[in-house]
Amino acid sequence: MRERIIVALDLPDAASALDMAKTLQGRVTWVKVGMTLFYAEGPQVVRDLRALGFKVFVDLKLNDIPHQVRGACRILVRQGADMITVHASGGRAMLEAAADEVAAAATKFRVPKPALVAVTVLTSLDDAALAELGCERTAAEQVAALATLARDAGCDGVVCSPEEAAAMRELLGDEAYVVTPGVRPSWAEAGDQARVATPADAIEAGASHLVIGRPITGAANPVDAVRRIVEGE
């Protein structure tokens, strides 16, 4: 379980993020750098977290024309990202450009190839929210359609809610990354996530990695919070 947990360091600055990371050294393998932290501190925070021994999930949800996404992937590989997100809704050409560049950059910079995972439907969106956006599919149907596109374009897996994890595992196979945000222990509040599950339920459904933020980083004792999650409380 420890190697499946990705602690979301959704904190306002590098000092706070690095302090939290040091607190969790030896307790978890992965940490996540999202937009807030990356935009505040830039790629140096990725290098600093790598220096502490963590694998780093850089979750910027890239979504732009293929040329821009290709360039962003190249930079993130060079900075040491171990996992990178793109939006599946960016389309086949963008996804293919990202997959090609991640592989090419890893060879160029002589580093292990990061996992490229495609965001399907944000866990803050439900069927009603998708309808407001003009999407006629349910959340589950949209996730499946985008996951198929991402797989065919060369991505290594997807980001989806725990509710879709079992379907994604069946669709994508045993080796695919199925990364699930919206994971909340039973003792934690759901917050702004609409489609959630407990860590145990997400793993049973087929998740390979669990993104967990505030239940750990907002806890009075983050180390104890990790222990409780690992022990299945």
N, C-alpha and C positions, 0 to 999 in steps of 0.2 A: 504493500500500500504506500509506503514512503516514497517509492520511486514513481508512483502514479500521481502523486499530489503536485500540482503546480500552484505555488503561492503567488497570488496576484499582488504585486507591490504597487497598488494604486495609491501612491503617496505623493505629496506635492513637490518633493525635491530629493536630490541624491542623498543628502545627509540622512534624512528619515528612512529612505529605502535601504541604504547601506547599513544603518543601525539595525533595522529589522532583519535584514539578511544575516548579519553577524549573529543575532540572537538565535536564528534558525539553522546556523551551520551545523551539519551533522545530523539534522533532524529531517530534512527534505532534500531532494535532489534538484528540483526545478523551481525557478522563480519566473514570474512574468513581468515584462516591462510593457506597459500600455501607452496610449497616446499622451496622457497627462504627464507622466514621468519622462517619456522620451522627448516630448516637445519642450519640457522645462530644462532638461539637462543634456540632450543630444546623445550621440552614440557612446560617449565616454562612460556613461553609466552601464552600458552593456559590457564594456571591457572590464570595468571595476567589479561587476558581479561575477564575471568569468574568473577573474583573478582570485575571488573568494572560494572558487571551486564549484560554483553552481552551473547547471545547464540553464540557458536563458531562452525563454520563449518571448520573442519580440512580436507583440500583438498590435500592429498598426493597421490591420485590415486594409491593405493596399487596394485601391480601386481608382484606376485612371487609364489613360490610353496605354497600349502595350509598351511603347517606347519608355514612358515614365516609370512604369512598374518594373520593366526590365532593369533600368538603372538603379531603382531603389533596392531591388533584390541583390544586385551586385554589391552595393554598399553594405547592406546588412550582413551578407555572407562574409565580407572582408572584416567587419567589426566583431564577428564571432557569434552571431546568432545561431542557436541550435534548432530553432523552430520559427517559422515565419508564417503570418497569415495574409491571405488575399481574400477579397470578396468574390465568391463564385458568380455573383450577379454582374461582375465586370465583363463576362462573356468569354467565349472560347479562345479568341485570339489573345486576350490579355492573360488568361490562365496558361496558355501554351508558352507565351513569352516568359512568364514568371518561372515555369518549370524548367525551361531550357536554360535560363540564366542562372538559376540556383545551381544546377549541375555544372555548367561551364565555369562559374565563378569558384566553386569548390575545387575544381581541378586547377584553375589558374592560381589560386591562393594557397593550394596544398593544405586544405582543411577538410574535415569530414563534411559530407553534404548535409545541410540542414533539412529537416522535414518541412515540406511545404503543405500547409493545410488550408482548405478553403472554408470560409465562413458561409454558412447556408442562410439560415434565418436567425437574426439576433434573438437571444432568449428574452428580451424585453418586449417582443412582438408576439401577439396571439392572432387567432383567426380574424377577429374584429379589426385589429390594427392593420393587418395585411389587406383586408377589404377596403379600408380607407385609402390605401396606397394604390388601389386599382387591381390588386392581385385576386384573381378568381379562384385560385387554389386554396385549400386549407394549408395551415403551417406544415403539417406532415407531408402533404403532397408537394409543396414547394421545396422543402428540404430534400426530398427524394429526387426531384428533377434537377436541382442544382448540384447535388452530390454526384449524380450520374455524369453531368457535364464536367465537373471537376476531375473525376476519375479518368474520363476519356481524354482529358487535356493533359494528364500527366501529374496531377497532384498526388501527394502521399496519403491524403485523408481529408477529414472534414472537421469543422467545429459545428456542433449542434447541441440542442438541449438534451438532457437525459431522457426525455420522452421519446426522442427519435433514435436513441443509441442502438437499441436492438435492431431496428430496421436498417440502420447504417452498417452495422456489423454484418448482417445478412447480405446486404447489397454489395459491400466493398470487400468482404473477405477477412480472413484472420489477421493478415499482416498490416492492414490499414490503421492509420491513426484515427481514433474517434475521440476527439477532445471535447469534454463537456463542461462549459460554464453552467451557471444556474445550479450548482451543487451546494446544498446547505445541510449541515447536520441537523438532527431533529431538535436540538437545543438552540438553534440560531434562527433569527428572523429572516424571512425571504427577501426583504428589501425591495428593490425595483425589478427583480426578476419575475417574469410571468410564468415560466415553465421550469419548475425546479424538481429536485429529487435529493434524497440523502446520498452520502458517498457509497454506502453499501448497495443501495438500489441502482445507482449509476454503473457501478462495476458489474453487478449481476446482469444488467441490461446489455453490456458489451463495451462500455467506455474503456479506452486505453489510458486516458489521463483525465484528471479532475482538476478544474480550475477553481480554486477556493481563495477568496480574498478576505473580506471583512470578518468572517467568523474566526479567522486566525489573526490578521493584522490589527483588528479592532478589539481583540480580547485583552483582558487585564493581564493574562499570562499566555502569550502566544505559544510557548513551548508546550504548556499543558493542553492548549487547544489542539495542537497537532497530535499529541498523545491520545487524546480522547477520540479524534477522528480515526487514527490508525487502529485503535483498539475497538472501534465500532460502536462507540457510545452515541 
